[in-house]
Amino acid sequence: MDKRRLQRIEQYVLGFFQAKQQTRILAKELFVSTSTYANADIVRALEDLEKRERLLVRHTSEGNDYITLTPDGTDFLGLKEVDHSDSPALPHPPKSATKTI
């Protein structure tokens, strides 16, 4: 995928959080919010924001798929942190931490 297109989609995703003023959203809300970007492209942007930028975490709770901002993501967007103790989602470790020697 073109890096500029990926960046635009990532900006859309982060803007969605800002517009909602929430640190956790249902994934399906994000997917149905636009017809401009394909779901597969949104998933690629989420993967990048999760694994490379470490601004969010994707997780499932009680059969619902959620996207939750990490503390870094919350700070980056200037949102108020919300306690989500009912769903302790943790970011994936960086690739360098999972490489075997």
N, CA, C and O atoms as CSV, one atom per row, in Angstrom:
chain,resi,resn,atom,element,x,y,z
A,1,MET,N,N,0.835,-1.174,0.000
A,1,MET,CA,C,0.000,0.000,0.000
A,1,MET,C,C,0.881,1.238,0.000
A,1,MET,O,O,1.930,1.269,0.644
A,2,ASP,N,N,0.455,2.236,-0.712
A,2,ASP,CA,C,1.141,3.518,-0.780
A,2,ASP,C,C,1.218,4.137,0.621
A,2,ASP,O,O,0.214,4.202,1.330
A,3,LYS,N,N,2.414,4.590,1.015
A,3,LYS,CA,C,2.614,5.145,2.358
A,3,LYS,C,C,1.735,6.367,2.621
A,3,LYS,O,O,1.234,6.547,3.731
A,4,ARG,N,N,1.549,7.198,1.612
A,4,ARG,CA,C,0.709,8.391,1.812
A,4,ARG,C,C,-0.740,7.999,2.064
A,4,ARG,O,O,-1.412,8.588,2.910
A,5,ARG,N,N,-1.218,6.999,1.322
A,5,ARG,CA,C,-2.591,6.525,1.534
A,5,ARG,C,C,-2.733,5.919,2.934
A,5,ARG,O,O,-3.722,6.163,3.626
A,6,LEU,N,N,-1.744,5.135,3.341
A,6,LEU,CA,C,-1.763,4.546,4.674
A,6,LEU,C,C,-1.807,5.642,5.741
A,6,LEU,O,O,-2.549,5.524,6.716
A,7,GLN,N,N,-1.024,6.697,5.568
A,7,GLN,CA,C,-1.016,7.801,6.523
A,7,GLN,C,C,-2.372,8.506,6.581
A,7,GLN,O,O,-2.825,8.892,7.658
A,8,ARG,N,N,-3.017,8.675,5.430
A,8,ARG,CA,C,-4.351,9.307,5.417
A,8,ARG,C,C,-5.358,8.453,6.179
A,8,ARG,O,O,-6.196,8.977,6.914
A,9,ILE,N,N,-5.273,7.151,6.002
A,9,ILE,CA,C,-6.208,6.259,6.700
A,9,ILE,C,C,-5.909,6.263,8.198
A,9,ILE,O,O,-6.831,6.262,9.013
A,10,GLU,N,N,-4.641,6.268,8.562
A,10,GLU,CA,C,-4.280,6.346,9.982
A,10,GLU,C,C,-4.800,7.649,10.588
A,10,GLU,O,O,-5.297,7.653,11.714
A,11,GLN,N,N,-4.691,8.748,9.854
A,11,GLN,CA,C,-5.220,10.025,10.338
A,11,GLN,C,C,-6.728,9.957,10.501
A,11,GLN,O,O,-7.282,10.529,11.440
A,12,TYR,N,N,-7.394,9.256,9.588
A,12,TYR,CA,C,-8.844,9.097,9.701
A,12,TYR,C,C,-9.191,8.320,10.979
A,12,TYR,O,O,-10.100,8.699,11.718
A,13,VAL,N,N,-8.455,7.230,11.229
A,13,VAL,CA,C,-8.711,6.406,12.413
A,13,VAL,C,C,-8.510,7.237,13.683
A,13,VAL,O,O,-9.364,7.227,14.569
A,14,LEU,N,N,-7.399,7.949,13.774
A,14,LEU,CA,C,-7.136,8.762,14.955
A,14,LEU,C,C,-8.153,9.897,15.082
A,14,LEU,O,O,-8.571,10.244,16.187
A,15,GLY,N,N,-8.544,10.464,13.955
A,15,GLY,CA,C,-9.579,11.496,13.965
A,15,GLY,C,C,-10.915,10.963,14.444
A,15,GLY,O,O,-11.690,11.691,15.064
A,16,PHE,N,N,-11.191,9.699,14.162
A,16,PHE,CA,C,-12.425,9.068,14.623
A,16,PHE,C,C,-12.454,9.035,16.150
A,16,PHE,O,O,-13.480,9.326,16.765
A,17,PHE,N,N,-11.318,8.677,16.758
A,17,PHE,CA,C,-11.227,8.700,18.222
A,17,PHE,C,C,-11.439,10.111,18.754
A,17,PHE,O,O,-12.155,10.305,19.736
A,18,GLN,N,N,-10.820,11.098,18.109
A,18,GLN,CA,C,-10.959,12.480,18.566
A,18,GLN,C,C,-12.391,12.968,18.440
A,18,GLN,O,O,-12.901,13.643,19.334
A,19,ALA,N,N,-13.035,12.633,17.346
A,19,ALA,CA,C,-14.418,13.070,17.142
A,19,ALA,C,C,-15.348,12.457,18.190
A,19,ALA,O,O,-16.277,13.112,18.664
A,20,LYS,N,N,-15.094,11.207,18.546
A,20,LYS,CA,C,-15.915,10.519,19.550
A,20,LYS,C,C,-15.541,10.929,20.972
A,20,LYS,O,O,-16.331,10.741,21.897
A,21,GLN,N,N,-14.337,11.490,21.155
A,21,GLN,CA,C,-13.810,11.824,22.474
A,21,GLN,C,C,-13.835,10.604,23.394
A,21,GLN,O,O,-14.202,10.687,24.567
A,22,GLN,N,N,-13.428,9.459,22.814
A,22,GLN,CA,C,-13.385,8.209,23.559
A,22,GLN,C,C,-12.037,7.552,23.337
A,22,GLN,O,O,-11.390,7.754,22.309
A,23,THR,N,N,-11.618,6.753,24.328
A,23,THR,CA,C,-10.355,6.029,24.190
A,23,THR,C,C,-10.578,4.575,23.806
A,23,THR,O,O,-9.622,3.853,23.524
A,24,ARG,N,N,-11.830,4.141,23.791
A,24,ARG,CA,C,-12.151,2.782,23.347
A,24,ARG,C,C,-13.412,2.832,22.484
A,24,ARG,O,O,-14.416,3.435,22.860
A,25,ILE,N,N,-13.336,2.184,21.318
A,25,ILE,CA,C,-14.475,2.155,20.409
A,25,ILE,C,C,-14.708,0.731,19.927
A,25,ILE,O,O,-13.798,-0.098,19.943
A,26,LEU,N,N,-15.923,0.458,19.501
A,26,LEU,CA,C,-16.217,-0.810,18.838
A,26,LEU,C,C,-15.629,-0.756,17.439
A,26,LEU,O,O,-15.807,0.233,16.728
A,27,ALA,N,N,-14.938,-1.802,17.041
A,27,ALA,CA,C,-14.311,-1.831,15.715
A,27,ALA,C,C,-15.351,-1.659,14.614
A,27,ALA,O,O,-15.087,-0.987,13.617
A,28,LYS,N,N,-16.533,-2.260,14.781
A,28,LYS,CA,C,-17.536,-2.169,13.721
A,28,LYS,C,C,-18.020,-0.736,13.514
A,28,LYS,O,O,-18.422,-0.381,12.406
A,29,GLU,N,N,-17.990,0.097,14.565
A,29,GLU,CA,C,-18.355,1.512,14.405
A,29,GLU,C,C,-17.394,2.213,13.452
A,29,GLU,O,O,-17.803,3.023,12.621
A,30,LEU,N,N,-16.119,1.890,13.586
A,30,LEU,CA,C,-15.111,2.482,12.709
A,30,LEU,C,C,-15.312,2.018,11.272
A,30,LEU,O,O,-15.256,2.825,10.345
A,31,PHE,N,N,-15.545,0.729,11.083
A,31,PHE,CA,C,-15.678,0.183,9.736
A,31,PHE,C,C,-16.908,0.715,9.002
A,31,PHE,O,O,-16.857,0.917,7.789
A,32,VAL,N,N,-18.000,0.943,9.707
A,32,VAL,CA,C,-19.214,1.438,9.041
A,32,VAL,C,C,-19.240,2.961,8.935
A,32,VAL,O,O,-20.154,3.523,8.332
A,33,SER,N,N,-18.252,3.626,9.512
A,33,SER,CA,C,-18.252,5.089,9.534
A,33,SER,C,C,-17.865,5.730,8.200
A,33,SER,O,O,-18.090,6.924,8.003
A,34,THR,N,N,-17.292,4.957,7.291
A,34,THR,CA,C,-16.839,5.542,6.029
A,34,THR,C,C,-16.956,4.538,4.885
A,34,THR,O,O,-16.795,3.331,5.068
A,35,SER,N,N,-17.236,5.066,3.728
A,35,SER,CA,C,-17.190,4.224,2.526
A,35,SER,C,C,-16.006,4.647,1.651
A,35,SER,O,O,-15.796,4.103,0.567
A,36,THR,N,N,-15.245,5.616,2.135
A,36,THR,CA,C,-14.083,6.109,1.410
A,36,THR,C,C,-12.954,5.081,1.388
A,36,THR,O,O,-12.252,4.938,0.387
A,37,TYR,N,N,-12.787,4.365,2.507
A,37,TYR,CA,C,-11.695,3.402,2.624
A,37,TYR,C,C,-12.254,1.997,2.770
A,37,TYR,O,O,-13.252,1.784,3.458
A,38,ALA,N,N,-11.607,1.042,2.120
A,38,ALA,CA,C,-12.004,-0.359,2.240
A,38,ALA,C,C,-11.649,-0.869,3.641
A,38,ALA,O,O,-10.695,-0.401,4.263
A,39,ASN,N,N,-12.429,-1.828,4.120
A,39,ASN,CA,C,-12.157,-2.392,5.442
A,39,ASN,C,C,-10.746,-2.952,5.530
A,39,ASN,O,O,-10.090,-2.811,6.562
A,40,ALA,N,N,-10.268,-3.586,4.461
A,40,ALA,CA,C,-8.916,-4.146,4.461
A,40,ALA,C,C,-7.867,-3.048,4.647
A,40,ALA,O,O,-6.860,-3.260,5.323
A,41,ASP,N,N,-8.099,-1.882,4.053
A,41,ASP,CA,C,-7.161,-0.768,4.217
A,41,ASP,C,C,-7.194,-0.237,5.647
A,41,ASP,O,O,-6.155,0.133,6.194
A,42,ILE,N,N,-8.367,-0.198,6.250
A,42,ILE,CA,C,-8.486,0.242,7.643
A,42,ILE,C,C,-7.760,-0.742,8.548
A,42,ILE,O,O,-7.092,-0.331,9.497
A,43,VAL,N,N,-7.882,-2.030,8.269
A,43,VAL,CA,C,-7.187,-3.047,9.061
A,43,VAL,C,C,-5.678,-2.851,8.948
A,43,VAL,O,O,-4.969,-2.966,9.948
A,44,ARG,N,N,-5.177,-2.558,7.756
A,44,ARG,CA,C,-3.735,-2.311,7.588
A,44,ARG,C,C,-3.297,-1.108,8.422
A,44,ARG,O,O,-2.239,-1.137,9.051
A,45,ALA,N,N,-4.109,-0.058,8.425
A,45,ALA,CA,C,-3.783,1.126,9.219
A,45,ALA,C,C,-3.806,0.794,10.708
A,45,ALA,O,O,-2.937,1.245,11.454
A,46,LEU,N,N,-4.786,0.012,11.145
A,46,LEU,CA,C,-4.850,-0.390,12.550
A,46,LEU,C,C,-3.621,-1.202,12.936
A,46,LEU,O,O,-3.055,-1.002,14.012
A,47,GLU,N,N,-3.205,-2.118,12.062
A,47,GLU,CA,C,-2.010,-2.925,12.338
A,47,GLU,C,C,-0.778,-2.045,12.489
A,47,GLU,O,O,0.047,-2.266,13.376
A,48,ASP,N,N,-0.655,-1.046,11.619
A,48,ASP,CA,C,0.485,-0.145,11.681
A,48,ASP,C,C,0.449,0.683,12.963
A,48,ASP,O,O,1.468,0.840,13.635
A,49,LEU,N,N,-0.722,1.208,13.298
A,49,LEU,CA,C,-0.848,2.010,14.516
A,49,LEU,C,C,-0.629,1.169,15.770
A,49,LEU,O,O,-0.188,1.676,16.801
A,50,GLU,N,N,-0.942,-0.114,15.670
A,50,GLU,CA,C,-0.780,-1.002,16.821
A,50,GLU,C,C,0.655,-1.498,16.961
A,50,GLU,O,O,1.238,-1.418,18.042
A,51,LYS,N,N,1.214,-2.000,15.892
A,51,LYS,CA,C,2.508,-2.661,15.994
A,51,LYS,C,C,3.699,-1.738,15.808
A,51,LYS,O,O,4.738,-1.937,16.438
A,52,ARG,N,N,3.568,-0.738,14.959
A,52,ARG,CA,C,4.710,0.151,14.704
A,52,ARG,C,C,4.642,1.399,15.568
A,52,ARG,O,O,5.625,1.773,16.208
A,53,GLU,N,N,3.486,2.038,15.587
A,53,GLU,CA,C,3.340,3.284,16.343
A,53,GLU,C,C,2.993,3.043,17.809
A,53,GLU,O,O,3.256,3.892,18.661
A,54,ARG,N,N,2.396,1.875,18.104
A,54,ARG,CA,C,2.007,1.496,19.467
A,54,ARG,C,C,1.041,2.501,20.102
A,54,ARG,O,O,1.133,2.801,21.292
A,55,LEU,N,N,0.113,3.013,19.285
A,55,LEU,CA,C,-0.862,3.986,19.764
A,55,LEU,C,C,-2.193,3.354,20.145
A,55,LEU,O,O,-3.005,3.983,20.823
A,56,LEU,N,N,-2.425,2.108,19.713
A,56,LEU,CA,C,-3.688,1.453,20.031
A,56,LEU,C,C,-3.513,-0.051,20.151
A,56,LEU,O,O,-2.479,-0.613,19.790
A,57,VAL,N,N,-4.557,-0.681,20.670
A,57,VAL,CA,C,-4.586,-2.127,20.850
A,57,VAL,C,C,-5.937,-2.619,20.364
A,57,VAL,O,O,-6.971,-2.025,20.667
A,58,ARG,N,N,-5.921,-3.714,19.603
A,58,ARG,CA,C,-7.176,-4.357,19.191
A,58,ARG,C,C,-7.390,-5.573,20.077
A,58,ARG,O,O,-6.459,-6.336,20.334
A,59,HIS,N,N,-8.624,-5.750,20.543
A,59,HIS,CA,C,-8.915,-6.881,21.421
A,59,HIS,C,C,-10.397,-7.224,21.351
A,59,HIS,O,O,-11.210,-6.448,20.849
A,60,THR,N,N,-10.728,-8.403,21.864
A,60,THR,CA,C,-12.107,-8.874,21.882
A,60,THR,C,C,-12.529,-9.084,23.322
A,60,THR,O,O,-11.787,-9.649,24.125
A,61,SER,N,N,-13.725,-8.623,23.640
A,61,SER,CA,C,-14.283,-8.800,24.970
A,61,SER,C,C,-15.754,-9.152,24.822
A,61,SER,O,O,-16.529,-8.407,24.224
A,62,GLU,N,N,-16.125,-10.298,25.377
A,62,GLU,CA,C,-17.503,-10.773,25.341
A,62,GLU,C,C,-18.076,-10.782,23.917
A,62,GLU,O,O,-19.230,-10.415,23.697
A,63,GLY,N,N,-17.251,-11.205,22.963
A,63,GLY,CA,C,-17.688,-11.335,21.580
A,63,GLY,C,C,-17.677,-10.051,20.771
A,63,GLY,O,O,-18.035,-10.067,19.594
A,64,ASN,N,N,-17.278,-8.947,21.367
A,64,ASN,CA,C,-17.200,-7.664,20.652
A,64,ASN,C,C,-15.742,-7.306,20.408
A,64,ASN,O,O,-14.903,-7.439,21.299
A,65,ASP,N,N,-15.445,-6.847,19.188
A,65,ASP,CA,C,-14.096,-6.408,18.845
A,65,ASP,C,C,-13.965,-4.928,19.172
A,65,ASP,O,O,-14.764,-4.110,18.715
A,66,TYR,N,N,-12.957,-4.591,19.963
A,66,TYR,CA,C,-12.713,-3.215,20.385
A,66,TYR,C,C,-11.353,-2.741,19.894
A,66,TYR,O,O,-10.455,-3.533,19.607
A,67,ILE,N,N,-11.236,-1.437,19.810
A,67,ILE,CA,C,-9.965,-0.771,19.561
A,67,ILE,C,C,-9.794,0.213,20.709
A,67,ILE,O,O,-10.643,1.078,20.927
A,68,THR,N,N,-8.696,0.078,21.440
A,68,THR,CA,C,-8.454,0.917,22.608
A,68,THR,C,C,-7.127,1.636,22.433
A,68,THR,O,O,-6.130,1.033,22.036
A,69,LEU,N,N,-7.122,2.908,22.727
A,69,LEU,CA,C,-5.884,3.676,22.684
A,69,LEU,C,C,-4.987,3.264,23.842
A,69,LEU,O,O,-5.466,3.038,24.954
A,70,THR,N,N,-3.702,3.167,23.586
A,70,THR,CA,C,-2.730,2.955,24.653
A,70,THR,C,C,-2.557,4.291,25.380
A,70,THR,O,O,-3.032,5.320,24.898
A,71,PRO,N,N,-1.885,4.287,26.531
A,71,PRO,CA,C,-1.605,5.572,27.181
A,71,PRO,C,C,-0.864,6.539,26.247
A,71,PRO,O,O,-1.121,7.743,26.269
A,72,ASP,N,N,0.059,6.010,25.424
A,72,ASP,CA,C,0.760,6.862,24.452
A,72,ASP,C,C,-0.216,7.437,23.427
A,72,ASP,O,O,-0.118,8.608,23.059
A,73,GLY,N,N,-1.155,6.615,22.969
A,73,GLY,CA,C,-2.164,7.073,22.012
A,73,GLY,C,C,-3.077,8.124,22.607
A,73,GLY,O,O,-3.438,9.100,21.949
A,74,THR,N,N,-3.448,7.912,23.868
A,74,THR,CA,C,-4.300,8.879,24.564
A,74,THR,C,C,-3.579,10.221,24.694
A,74,THR,O,O,-4.167,11.275,24.448
A,75,ASP,N,N,-2.311,10.176,25.079
A,75,ASP,CA,C,-1.514,11.398,25.185
A,75,ASP,C,C,-1.343,12.062,23.819
A,75,ASP,O,O,-1.465,13.281,23.699
A,76,PHE,N,N,-1.061,11.263,22.796
A,76,PHE,CA,C,-0.849,11.778,21.442
A,76,PHE,C,C,-2.067,12.554,20.952
A,76,PHE,O,O,-1.928,13.590,20.302
A,77,LEU,N,N,-3.264,12.051,21.264
A,77,LEU,CA,C,-4.498,12.713,20.820
A,77,LEU,C,C,-5.008,13.744,21.813
A,77,LEU,O,O,-5.965,14.464,21.524
A,78,GLY,N,N,-4.379,13.822,22.980
A,78,GLY,CA,C,-4.799,14.795,23.973
A,78,GLY,C,C,-6.149,14.479,24.596
A,78,GLY,O,O,-6.892,15.384,24.976
A,79,LEU,N,N,-6.465,13.193,24.701
A,79,LEU,CA,C,-7.734,12.783,25.294
A,79,LEU,C,C,-7.540,12.444,26.765
A,79,LEU,O,O,-6.429,12.149,27.206
A,80,LYS,N,N,-8.624,12.491,27.513
A,80,LYS,CA,C,-8.595,12.129,28.919
A,80,LYS,C,C,-8.578,10.609,29.022
A,80,LYS,O,O,-9.394,9.930,28.398
A,81,GLU,N,N,-7.654,10.081,29.804
A,81,GLU,CA,C,-7.539,8.624,29.970
A,81,GLU,C,C,-8.741,8.092,30.739
A,81,GLU,O,O,-9.184,8.684,31.724
A,82,VAL,N,N,-9.255,6.964,30.266
A,82,VAL,CA,C,-10.401,6.311,30.899
A,82,VAL,C,C,-9.936,4.958,31.414
A,82,VAL,O,O,-9.166,4.266,30.748
A,83,ASP,N,N,-10.401,4.583,32.595
A,83,ASP,CA,C,-10.042,3.285,33.166
A,83,ASP,C,C,-10.872,2.197,32.502
A,83,ASP,O,O,-12.099,2.188,32.604
A,84,HIS,N,N,-10.191,1.278,31.820
A,84,HIS,CA,C,-10.853,0.138,31.185
A,84,HIS,C,C,-10.420,-1.135,31.898
A,84,HIS,O,O,-9.997,-2.095,31.255
A,85,SER,N,N,-10.523,-1.147,33.215
A,85,SER,CA,C,-10.040,-2.289,33.986
A,85,SER,C,C,-10.806,-3.571,33.685
A,85,SER,O,O,-10.330,-4.663,33.997
A,86,ASP,N,N,-11.995,-3.450,33.079
A,86,ASP,CA,C,-12.751,-4.644,32.724
A,86,ASP,C,C,-12.164,-5.356,31.514
A,86,ASP,O,O,-12.502,-6.512,31.262
A,87,SER,N,N,-11.294,-4.693,30.760
A,87,SER,CA,C,-10.654,-5.311,29.596
A,87,SER,C,C,-9.179,-4.929,29.569
A,87,SER,O,O,-8.801,-3.941,28.939
A,88,PRO,N,N,-8.352,-5.703,30.247
A,88,PRO,CA,C,-6.936,-5.359,30.335
A,88,PRO,C,C,-6.183,-5.674,29.042
A,88,PRO,O,O,-5.418,-6.637,28.995
A,89,ALA,N,N,-6.388,-4.887,28.011
A,89,ALA,CA,C,-5.713,-5.091,26.734
A,89,ALA,C,C,-4.298,-4.546,26.822
A,89,ALA,O,O,-4.070,-3.423,27.270
A,90,LEU,N,N,-3.362,-5.365,26.386
A,90,LEU,CA,C,-1.962,-4.962,26.405
A,90,LEU,C,C,-1.428,-4.899,24.990
A,90,LEU,O,O,-1.796,-5.721,24.150
A,91,PRO,N,N,-0.562,-3.932,24.715
A,91,PRO,CA,C,0.014,-3.854,23.372
A,91,PRO,C,C,0.913,-5.051,23.092
A,91,PRO,O,O,1.499,-5.634,24.004
A,92,HIS,N,N,1.009,-5.405,21.822
A,92,HIS,CA,C,1.918,-6.467,21.406
A,92,HIS,C,C,3.345,-6.024,21.675
A,92,HIS,O,O,3.663,-4.842,21.542
A,93,PRO,N,N,4.215,-6.965,22.054
A,93,PRO,CA,C,5.615,-6.588,22.225
A,93,PRO,C,C,6.226,-6.238,20.865
A,93,PRO,O,O,5.790,-6.755,19.836
A,94,PRO,N,N,7.229,-5.366,20.860
A,94,PRO,CA,C,7.875,-5.055,19.586
A,94,PRO,C,C,8.534,-6.297,18.998
A,94,PRO,O,O,8.907,-7.213,19.732
A,95,LYS,N,N,8.678,-6.329,17.676
A,95,LYS,CA,C,9.274,-7.501,17.023
A,95,LYS,C,C,10.646,-7.835,17.581
A,95,LYS,O,O,11.005,-9.007,17.692
A,96,SER,N,N,11.405,-6.827,17.927
A,96,SER,CA,C,12.755,-7.065,18.426
A,96,SER,C,C,12.722,-7.870,19.736
A,96,SER,O,O,13.695,-8.553,20.056
A,97,ALA,N,N,11.632,-7.799,20.488
A,97,ALA,CA,C,11.529,-8.526,21.743
A,97,ALA,C,C,11.116,-9.975,21.527
A,97,ALA,O,O,11.252,-10.797,22.433
A,98,THR,N,N,10.615,-10.296,20.344
A,98,THR,CA,C,10.141,-11.659,20.102
A,98,THR,C,C,11.056,-12.464,19.188
A,98,THR,O,O,10.766,-13.624,18.894
A,99,LYS,N,N,12.145,-11.872,18.738
A,99,LYS,CA,C,13.080,-12.597,17.860
A,99,LYS,C,C,13.852,-13.626,18.670
A,99,LYS,O,O,14.282,-13.378,19.796
A,100,THR,N,N,14.010,-14.784,18.053
A,100,THR,CA,C,14.814,-15.829,18.696
A,100,THR,C,C,16.223,-15.806,18.124
A,100,THR,O,O,16.446,-15.452,16.967
A,101,ILE,N,N,17.137,-16.185,18.951
A,101,ILE,CA,C,18.551,-16.158,18.541
A,101,ILE,C,C,18.948,-17.489,17.978
A,101,ILE,O,O,20.097,-17.672,17.576
